Amino acid sequence: MGYATTNPFTNEVLATFQDLSDEELERLVGRAQATFESWRTTTFEERKMSSKRAAAILRERRDELARLLTLEMGKLYRESLDEVELTAQIIDYYAENAETFLKARHLDTAHPDEGDAVVVNEPIGVLLGIQPWNFPYYQAARFAAPNLMAGNVVLVKHASIVPQSAVALERLYLEAGAPPGAYTNLFATKEQLTRLIDDRRIRGVALTGSDATGAIVAARAGRNVKKTTLELGGSDPLLVLEDADLDKAVAWAVWGRINNGGQCCVASKRIIVVEGLADTFLQRFEDALGRLVAGDPFAEGTTLPPMSSQSAADLLKSQVERAVEHGATAVPLGAPVPSKGAFVQPTVLLDVEKDNPVYDEELFGPVALFFRAKDEDDAVRIANDSCYGLGGSVFTSDTAHGVEVARRIETGMVFVNHPTWTKADLPFGGCKSSGYGRELWASGIHEFVNEKLINVVPIDAPP
């Protein structure tokens, strides 16, 4: 597979790592299984100690760890610092709340003869997490943090372009006091991943990635009757209604499209504006995108970083070209981006009709689709006319009405007057081709536990 750090600002290869041998993979899976047998019996307080220490180490080494993110996938350094802090918050959140989330629940049964019924939550075993490159720490933490606190152990396969970040997380948990085998990084090949999904010791699989990869993983896991959660990206709509505060809507639309270099599953990828505001909004939106400054992601004045890799940049450019070939109008904005490095010119795509390939594709990077809606109902129609259903947002001065519109949008998450975003205490996930299952909040710790009923029936109950 070829795990390597390539600085996307310079396209210089900084470090390479060997794929796992089959023998080493077997050793690591065996170790994880053995660790689970002891880890599952630890108390919440014992698990909490290592989790809290992991969060503390993240904050102590925030500069060093953030630097790795920027070197490996090119995000702005200040955003890398934000990711380190968000990761620490997620680990802290589950350390503090796991015991409450997994507390046994006594059931109110209809008749005394039914017995004393209680539902307990128990860990299920070794879990496989297949993680993307766009948020190397945060994505892994939202999988690992709840499951480790639940008593499971995790094998984590990161994207091949962020190997140093992957190693850093494994070392973090070991230094924090988690036993070897609780959190294991795998430099695995695709063939090895297939065998892992088939392996009876692996009890569940969580994937964040493309819908094509999700379909393959879900099918393989289904053949083995294994639980999966899938977060498969999206093409989030941002709706601007007639009574929206235009200044705020434009500012948030730019942030929603460009945050993390535009490489975010919940980025505002489809901007949908009612006809009465469309011209003014579009002019301000294009002006703002045109003021972005492309350059070194470590530099304070840079507002447009390179994409994660040259291949990612080339893919986005090809999507724009194909969109134009099928009738769209591409509007490049701002000064020309550097020719060296994985940069893509900020662009707005207009006149994208339903038969255009990009109409139902996810665009990762600084390219936005812009749609004019005849009215509010038409805006909702356009928003829902997508195979994806991850997040979305509605901008309006009437927040109560914003909630009504939000309920009509077919996604797993909708924010009113803010682009879709993520926090430890907010459930995250989608529907349709964006996948199924939830991470974060209480939902995130219940995905991979056995909700076991224990029912004590009175001895003198009639047969």
N, C-alpha and C positions, 0 to 999 in steps of 0.2 A: 504493500500500500504506500510505503514511503512517507514516514513521519518526518517533517522538516519545518524549521522556522525560516521563513523567507520574509524579510522586511518589505512590506508592500510599498513603502515610500521610495525605496531604492531598488527593489527586486533583488537584493543581495541575500544569498543563502547564509544564514548565521549559525545553524546547528542542524544536525541530522540524527535520527534515532532508528535503531533496527526494529523491524517487526518482531513480535514474539515468536519463538519457536513453539512447535506443538508441545514439546516436553515441558517448557516453562509455563505455557498456558495451563496444562494439566496440573502442574504443581500449584499454581495460583488459585485455580478453582477448588482444588482439594483443600488448600489452606483456608479459603473463604468458608467452605462447608464446615470445617472443623471449628473455625472461629465462631460461626453462627451457633453451634451447639452450646458454647459457653456464654456468648454475648446475649443470647435470648433470655438467659436467667439473671442477668444483671438488673439492678433496680433502676428506676427512672433517675434517681439521684446520682447514681454512678455514671449513667450515660450523659446526664446533664453536665457533669464536671468536665468531661472531655470536650463536649460541644461548646460550652462557655469559654473554655481555654482556646479552642480553635477560632472563635470569633475575636477573642482578645488578640491573638497572634496576627490575624488579618489586619486589625487596626494598628498594631505596633509596626507592621511592615508594609503599610499601605503604599508607600512610595515605590519600594522595590517590586511589590506584586503588581502595581498598576503599570509600571514600566514594561513588564513582560507582556501585558495585554496590548499595549501600544506597539511594541516591537513586532508582535506576532500577527495581529490582525488589523493594525493601523488606526484604531479608534483614537480620537482626541484624548490627550493625556488627562485632561480634567474630567472627561467622561469615564476614563479608566479608574480614576480615583473614586468616582461615584459608584462604579460597579463593585469595587472592593467593599465599600461601606454597605451597599445594599446586600451583598453576600453575607457580611457579618450580621446584619439585621435579621436575615432569614434564619441563620443558624441560631442566633439568640432567641428568636421567636419560638422555634420548636423546642429549644431547651427549656424555656419557661412554660410552655403550654401543652406539651405532649401528654403529660400525665392527665391533665384535665380532658383533653380531646379523646383520650382512650379509656376514660373511666368506665367501669362496668355499669350497665344500665339495667335496673330492675323493671320488669314489665308488669303492667296492671292487667292481669288475666281476667277473663270473663267469669270464671267459676273457681271456687277454692280447690276443687278436685284437680284442676289443671296443674297445681303445684306452685312452687316458688321459682319463677323463671327469671333468669338473668342472662344478659348478653355480654360476653367478654371479648376483648380485642387482643388477638395474639399474633406475633410475627409469623411470617410464612417461610422465610429462608433467605437464600441467596438471590439477589435481584441484579439484572443487567440493565444498565442505563447507557443508551447511545445518544451522545450529546453533540451539539453543533459548535461552530466556531465563533458565532457573533457575540455571545456573552459567555466566555469560557468558565468563569467562576460562578456567576449567578445561575446559569442554567444547570450546572452540576449540583449546586447547593440546593436548589429547590427540589431536586430528586433525592439527593443523599441525606440532607439534614432531617427531614421527617422520618425517613425510613430507618436511619440509624437510631433515632430516638424511639422508634417503635420496636426496636430489637432485631430488625433485619440487618443483613450486611450487603454491601453493594460492590459490584464490578462496574467500572465506568470506562467506556470507550469514547474518547474525545475525537473530535475532527482532526485529521492528519496535519493541519496547518498550525495547530496550537499545542504542540507537544510539551513545551516548557511550562506552560500554564497548567497542563494536565499533571505533570510531575509535581509542580508546586502544591497542588491541592492534596495529593496523596501524602506528601511530606508534612503538610499542615496537620492533617489528622493524626499522623503518627507522633508528631511532636506534641500534640495536644493530649496524648495519652490513650488514644484509641488503640486497641490491639492490632498487630499485623493481621490483615485479612478482613478487617471491618470495612475499610475503604481501600479498594485496589484499582490502580490505573492499569489499563490494558492497551498496549500498542498492538491491537489485533488486526488481522486481515479480514476481508469480507467472508472468505471461506471459513475462517475460524468463528466469526460471529454466527454464521449459519449453524455450525455445529454446537455452539453455545445455546442457541435457541432450542435446539433439539435435546440438549443435555438435561436429564431428569433432575439434576441438582439445581438447575436454574428454575426458580419458581414464578418469575414474572419479568416482563420487559417493558421499559419505558423508553420511548423514542421522541426526540425533537428533531425534525428534519423536513424533507420534502414529502408531498403527498404520494409521489411515486415510490419512494423508499418506505413510507409508512404502509402502503398496501402490501409490499413484499414482506415486511416484518410481521404485520398482522396476520397474513396468510400462513406464514411459517409457524408463528406462535399458536394460531388456531388449530393447526394440524396436531399440535402437541397439547392442546387444551390448557393453554397458559394465559393468564390475565395480561393485558397490555394497556398502556395509556399512550396516546398519540397526540402530539402537538405538532401540526404539520404546516404551520405558516398560514398566511392569509393575504387578502387584498382589501384591507380595511377601508370602509367608506367614512368620509368626514362630511357631514351634511351641514350646510349653512342656510338657515331659514330666514324669512323676510325680516324678522325683528332682531336679528343677531347684531351684537356689537362688532362692527366690521373690523375695527383695529385689533381687537382681541382675537377674532376669528382668523385673521390673516397671520398674526404672530404665532398663534398655536398651530396653524396649518403648516407653516414653515418648520416649526420645531418638530411637529409630528411626522413630517416627511424626511427631515434631514438628521434627526437624532441618530446617533450611532452610525453616522455616514449614510443614513437611509437604509441600513441593513438590519432591520428590526421586524420581527414577525407582525407586530402590532403597529407598524408605521402607518401613517395616514397616506395610503397609496392612491386612493380614488377620491378626488375632491369634487363634491357635488354641490352646486350652488343654484338657488332658485333664480329664475330669469331676471328679476328686478335688481339683484345685486351682482349678477354674474360679471358684467363688464368691469365695474369698479373693483370687485374682488380680484379678478384675474390680473388687472394691471398692477395692483399693489402686491399680489403674490409673486408675479414675475419680477417686479422691481426688487423685492426682498431676496429672492433666489439669486438674482444677478449681482447682489452685493456680497455674496459669499466669497471667502478668500481661501483658495486652495493652496495647500502647502504642507510643511512638516507638521505632523500631528503632535509633536512635542512643543511646537512654538505657540506662544500665548495668543498671537494674533490670527492663527489659523482657525477658520470656521468650517472648512470643507476638507476632510481628510481623504487619503486614498481609500479605495475599497480594500477588502480583506486580501485579495490576491489578483494577479493579472488575469487569471482565468475567469474570476467573477466579473471583473471589469469588461472583459471581452464578451462575456455572455450578455451583459446588460446592453452593451453597444449593439450587439446583433439583434436583440429584441427590439430596440428602437428602430433599427434599419428595417426589420421585417414589418413593424407597425406602419412605417411610412410606405413601404411597398404595397400595403393593403389599404391605403387611403388616408391614414392619419397625417396630421400636420405636426412636425416636431419643431419646437421653439427653443433653441439653445440660448442659455442666459449667462451673462457675465463675461469676464475676461477669460480667454482660453486657458484651460487647465494645463498643468505641466505635462510635457510629452513623456517624461521619465516617471515611472511609478504607475500604480494601478488607479489612475484618476479617470473619472467620467464627468463630462460636462453637465452641469445642472440643466435639466430639460423638462419642459411641459409638453405633453402629448395632447393635442386637440383632435376633434372630429374622429374619435375612436368609435366605430360602429360595432354592432354585436358580432359581425362576421370577421372582425379583425382578431388575429391570434392573441394579441395582448389583452383583449377584453376579459379573458378568463385565465390570465397568467399572473403569477406573482412577480413583481419587479423589485429586486433588491438593489437599492442604491438611489442616487439623487435624481430620479425621474418620476414625475407625477402624471397621472391621468386626470384630465379636467373635463367635467361634464356639466352641461347646463340642464337644469330641470325646469319644466314648465310651471310647476307649483310643488307644494309640500308632498302631495301624494305621488307625484312623478319622481321626486327625490327619493322617497322610500322605495319605489319600484326599482329605480336604478341601483340603489344600495343592495337590495335583495337579489338582483339579477346577477349572481355570481356563484360559482361552485364553492367558494370559500365562505366561512362563517366564524372567524375568530373574534375580532373586535370591531368597534365602530364608535363614532362620536357624533353628537348633535349640538349645534350652536344656536342658541336662542336666548332672548331676554326673559322669556316666560319659562322658568325652570320646571314648573308643574306640567306645562305642555310638552317640554322637552322630555320628561319621563314618559309621557303618553307616546310620543314618537319613538322613543328608545324601545318601548315594548313591541313596536311593530317591526323592528329591525332583526333579521334572522342571524344573530351571532351569539357567541357565548358571553360576550361582555360589551356593554355600551357605556360610555362616559358622556355626561352632559356638560358642555362648555370646557372640555379638555380632551385631548387625544387619549386613546386607550393607553394605560400605563400599568405598572405593576408594583405591588407592595406585598410584604410578607403576609399581611392579614386580609388580603383580597384574593378570592378564588380566581384562578387563571385557567382558561381553556376555551375550546370552541366547539362548533358543530359542523355538519356537512363535511366537505373535504378538508377542513381544518382539524379534523380528528375528533377524539373523544377522551373523556377522563378529565380530571382537574388536578392542578397542582396548587400549592400554597393554601393558606387558611386551614381550617379543620379538614376540608376535603382532601388536601394533599397527603395527610397522614392516614387516611382511611382507605386509600386505593389498594394498598398491598398489605392488608391485615386480614386475618380470618375472624370474621364476626361470628363467634361460636355461641350457640344457645346451650346453657346448662339449666336443666329443669329438674327440681327436686319435687317429686310427687309424694304426697302423704302416704305413709305405709298402709294406712287403713282405707285408702281410696278403693272404691269398688273396681273389679276387673272389667 
